[in-house]
Amino acid sequence: MRTAVVLAALLAAAGAAVKPPGAGGKELVGATHLAKPKRGFQMRVGAYTVAPGQDLEVCEYRRFPNAKPMYVNGMKLRMPAGAHHFVIWRYGGNVQGDSGFPDHPVPAVGCAGVPPDEPIPQVLIPIQTPDSRFRFPKGIALRIDAHQQVFLNPHMRNLSTEPLVPDIRFNMYRTPSRSVKHVAEGLIVGNASDIDIPAGGDQTLTAEWTAPVDLTLVELATHQHRLGVYANIEIAQGSGAPVLMYENHDWQHPPSFWPLGGLRLAKGDRMRITCQWHNTDDHTVRFGPKTTDEMCFILGFYYRDPGDTAPVTGGGCLPAKEGLLCLGARKVSP
């Protein structure tokens, strides 16, 4: 039920049409520089305009340029000032032709409502640090199909007095298939329905997610917005008590946690996130997609056991063939 409510909110949050470059007169170009990789490929988000003071999240349907299936063991991202996050979603529906999809960036929160036959696409790569690079441990990589259908999902806020055309580009680094032992998938887990931070006050929220399948966590980080003052991640295996694994005091620059050898979660094991906020506004702040709203999520990567490829259901997760998007982690305190 919690997941359905959040999904409805995301579908309702899309705004007006995105202005194409040149539609607003004088514009700033948020230029970035990124050398192309020797092995792999580079892509750039299509041009769009962020109005002065606007908080805008867009979604663009694309195909990766690789002609054959490919394993990716790292990624490098460049976004201009004002960037908040960047997610690449994998299309999991059944429409093969491109004509059924928008041919330009459109406003959409989490790309909700953009695919023609699925409410939200499937998590491939979630990134919350605008200028970042990650590299998987040896033997772990993402697998992408030939000309994989994907959605590019940047979130920008323009703090200037002029329209901004953001230059957003990324590299995907190829690794030989013979070097891959485990196929990584993207992960977003958290609670949205219980965020309720009073004006001028504080809130501490702990939510617990139960693993719906056996999996091994590869990388984890917390995700909050500007009112966040602290977050942590705990793991409870079997009937044991939760054990602290990760802490973060900087919502803008959450460190990545790469557990040595991975962190095993058997089906039924639990992962907890605790978020703390201090509200400096004169009104209550709840969950929402804008930087003036709040979130309490864990972002990261995991891999499943060899041969375990059945679609995931349960655990507060949206049904998916690959990747986990689980917005219904259960509140356990206070």
Secondary structure by P-SEA (a helix, b strand, c coil): caaaaaaaaaaacccccccccccccbbbbbbbbbccccccccccccbbbbccccbbbbbbbbbbcccccccccbbbbbbcccccbbbbbbbccccccccccccccccccccccccccccbbbbccccccccccccccccbbbbbccccbbbbbbbbbbccccccccccbbbbbbbbcccccbbbbbbbbbcccccccccccbbbbbbbbccccbbbbccccccccccccccbbbbbccccccccccccccccbbbbbbcccbbbbcccbbbbbbbbbbbccccccccccccccccccccccccccccccccccccccccccccccccccccccc
